[in-house]
Amino acid sequence: MTDAFILDAVRTPRGRGRPDGSLHSITPIQLVAQALAALRDRTSLDTRVDDVILGCVTPVGEQGADIARIAALTRAMPRTCPASS
């Protein structure tokens, strides 16, 4: 069996996506891509990512697809890196 290691984890900010909410100007994909960038910057390790696993409470609308995969590709992660939500 292969060993698994969780190096780090982040949580995206909470807010409302309504026109008067604090997150109205950012898309779900951008929010996740920023979280992935924060993980990369925070760990400052030059290593490959073997997998991206994301929890998505309400997978509807723009975040109805595999948001983890789209965000990983947005962050220019290798196409060979699996990602799921």
The 8 nearest C-alpha neighbors of each residue, nearest first, counted from 0:
[[1, 2, 3, 4, 49, 5, 50, 48],
 [2, 0, 3, 4, 49, 5, 50, 48],
 [1, 3, 0, 4, 5, 49, 6, 50],
 [4, 2, 1, 5, 0, 6, 49, 50],
 [3, 5, 6, 2, 7, 1, 49, 50],
 [6, 4, 7, 3, 8, 50, 2, 51],
 [5, 7, 4, 8, 42, 38, 3, 48],
 [6, 8, 5, 38, 9, 42, 41, 4],
 [7, 9, 10, 38, 6, 5, 34, 35],
 [10, 8, 34, 11, 38, 7, 37, 35],
 [9, 11, 12, 8, 34, 13, 31, 54],
 [10, 12, 34, 13, 9, 30, 31, 33],
 [13, 11, 10, 14, 30, 22, 34, 9],
 [14, 12, 11, 15, 22, 21, 10, 16],
 [13, 15, 21, 22, 12, 20, 16, 23],
 [14, 16, 20, 17, 22, 21, 23, 13],
 [15, 17, 23, 22, 20, 18, 14, 21],
 [16, 18, 20, 19, 15, 23, 22, 21],
 [17, 19, 23, 20, 16, 24, 15, 21],
 [18, 20, 17, 21, 23, 16, 15, 22],
 [21, 19, 15, 17, 16, 23, 22, 18],
 [20, 22, 14, 23, 15, 16, 19, 24],
 [23, 21, 16, 20, 24, 15, 14, 25],
 [22, 24, 16, 20, 18, 17, 25, 21],
 [23, 25, 22, 26, 16, 21, 18, 20],
 [26, 24, 22, 23, 29, 30, 27, 16],
 [25, 27, 29, 28, 30, 24, 23, 61],
 [26, 28, 30, 29, 62, 31, 25, 61],
 [29, 27, 31, 26, 70, 30, 32, 66],
 [30, 28, 32, 26, 27, 31, 33, 25],
 [29, 31, 27, 33, 28, 32, 26, 34],
 [30, 32, 34, 28, 33, 29, 70, 35],
 [31, 33, 29, 70, 35, 34, 30, 74],
 [34, 32, 36, 30, 31, 35, 29, 37],
 [33, 35, 31, 37, 36, 32, 38, 11],
 [36, 34, 32, 38, 37, 33, 31, 39],
 [35, 37, 33, 39, 34, 38, 40, 32],
 [38, 36, 34, 40, 35, 39, 41, 33],
 [39, 37, 35, 41, 36, 40, 42, 34],
 [38, 40, 36, 37, 41, 42, 43, 35],
 [39, 41, 37, 43, 38, 42, 36, 44],
 [42, 40, 38, 43, 39, 37, 36, 44],
 [41, 43, 44, 39, 40, 38, 7, 6],
 [44, 42, 40, 41, 39, 45, 38, 46],
 [45, 43, 42, 46, 39, 40, 41, 47],
 [44, 46, 43, 47, 39, 42, 48, 40],
 [47, 45, 44, 48, 43, 49, 39, 42],
 [46, 48, 49, 45, 80, 44, 77, 76],
 [47, 49, 50, 46, 80, 51, 76, 77],
 [48, 50, 80, 47, 81, 51, 79, 82],
 [49, 51, 81, 82, 48, 80, 52, 83],
 [52, 50, 82, 81, 83, 53, 67, 49],
 [53, 51, 83, 82, 84, 50, 67, 54],
 [54, 52, 84, 67, 83, 55, 51, 82],
 [53, 55, 84, 56, 52, 67, 83, 57],
 [54, 56, 57, 58, 84, 53, 62, 66],
 [57, 55, 58, 54, 59, 84, 62, 53],
 [56, 58, 55, 59, 62, 63, 60, 54],
 [59, 57, 63, 62, 55, 56, 60, 64],
 [60, 58, 63, 62, 57, 61, 64, 56],
 [59, 61, 63, 62, 58, 64, 57, 27],
 [60, 62, 63, 59, 27, 64, 26, 58],
 [61, 63, 58, 60, 59, 64, 66, 27],
 [64, 62, 59, 58, 60, 61, 65, 66],
 [65, 63, 66, 62, 61, 58, 59, 60],
 [64, 66, 67, 68, 84, 83, 69, 63],
 [65, 67, 69, 68, 64, 62, 70, 28],
 [68, 66, 70, 83, 82, 65, 84, 69],
 [69, 67, 82, 71, 70, 66, 65, 83],
 [68, 70, 66, 72, 71, 67, 73, 65],
 [71, 69, 73, 32, 67, 72, 28, 68],
 [72, 70, 68, 74, 73, 69, 76, 67],
 [71, 73, 75, 69, 74, 70, 76, 68],
 [72, 74, 70, 75, 71, 69, 32, 76],
 [75, 73, 71, 72, 76, 32, 70, 36],
 [76, 74, 72, 73, 77, 71, 78, 70],
 [75, 77, 72, 71, 74, 78, 80, 73],
 [76, 78, 79, 80, 75, 72, 71, 48],
 [79, 77, 80, 76, 72, 81, 75, 71],
 [78, 80, 77, 81, 76, 49, 50, 82],
 [81, 79, 78, 77, 50, 49, 82, 48],
 [82, 80, 50, 79, 51, 83, 49, 68],
 [83, 81, 51, 68, 67, 50, 52, 80],
 [84, 82, 52, 67, 68, 65, 53, 51],
 [83, 53, 54, 67, 52, 65, 55, 66]]
